[in-house]
Each structure stands twice: as C-alpha cells, then as structure tokens.
Amino acid sequence: DRDEFARTVLHHEMLHAIQNCDGAGDDSCENSICREIHAYYNANTLGFGREDEKRIATLEGVLLPSAKHCRNCDEKKMTDIFDNKYDSCKSKWITK
C-alpha cells in the first residue's frame, strides 16, 4: 500500500542521511554500491524472510541507482563489486 511504500522510501533515504553524516566516502562506484547495499538491505527488504531473497532483491535495487557512479563499469563488473561488498556493506553503518 502507499503508506508502506512511503515508510520504506523514507527509511531508505534516512539511511543515506546517516551515511552522509558518518562520512560515507567519495562517489566512486564501489562506495556508491556499498551505500546502496546498506540502504536497500536495511529498508527495502525488511519483510523478506530468507537471506537469498534479500540478496537478490538488494542486487536488483542497487544496480540502477549506482549506475551514474559506475559509468566505466558494465553490469557484470557492478555485480562483481556487489558480490565482493555485500556482506560487509549491509551492516556497515550502525542502524539501531
């Protein structure tokens, strides 16, 4: 429903605000993907049960917003970065 969607978007964007306050790094492709992993995993997949479902949904959610910072990367390269960063970035910033 629209209220749930609005809460999810607000949660996602608030996580980006926390990242910015914490000095989230430069706008490199790797940092962009890491920030999106964190925000998407912790906001957009809250209702997902299994970790594999969260990972797939997070990858799908990360590629488009990170593309502007990954101009020199194709989707395979971005997916490789995602795979390398996923575990460390999903909990990088404290969100309690």
Rosetta blueprint (number, residue, H / E / L):
1 D L
2 R H
3 D H
4 E H
5 F H
6 A H
7 R H
8 T H
9 V H
10 L H
11 H H
12 H H
13 E H
14 M H
15 L H
16 H H
17 A H
18 I H
19 Q H
20 N H
21 C H
22 D L
23 G L
24 A L
25 G L
26 D L
27 D L
28 S L
29 C H
30 E H
31 N H
32 S H
33 I H
34 C H
35 R H
36 E H
37 I H
38 H H
39 A H
40 Y H
41 Y H
42 N H
43 A H
44 N H
45 T L
46 L L
47 G L
48 F L
49 G L
50 R L
51 E H
52 D H
53 E H
54 K H
55 R H
56 I H
57 A H
58 T H
59 L H
60 E H
61 G H
62 V H
63 L H
64 L H
65 P H
66 S H
67 A H
68 K H
69 H H
70 C L
71 R L
72 N L
73 C L
74 D L
75 E H
76 K H
77 K H
78 M H
79 T H
80 D H
81 I H
82 F H
83 D H
84 N H
85 K H
86 Y H
87 D H
88 S H
89 C H
90 K L
91 S L
92 K L
93 W L
94 I L
95 T L
96 K L
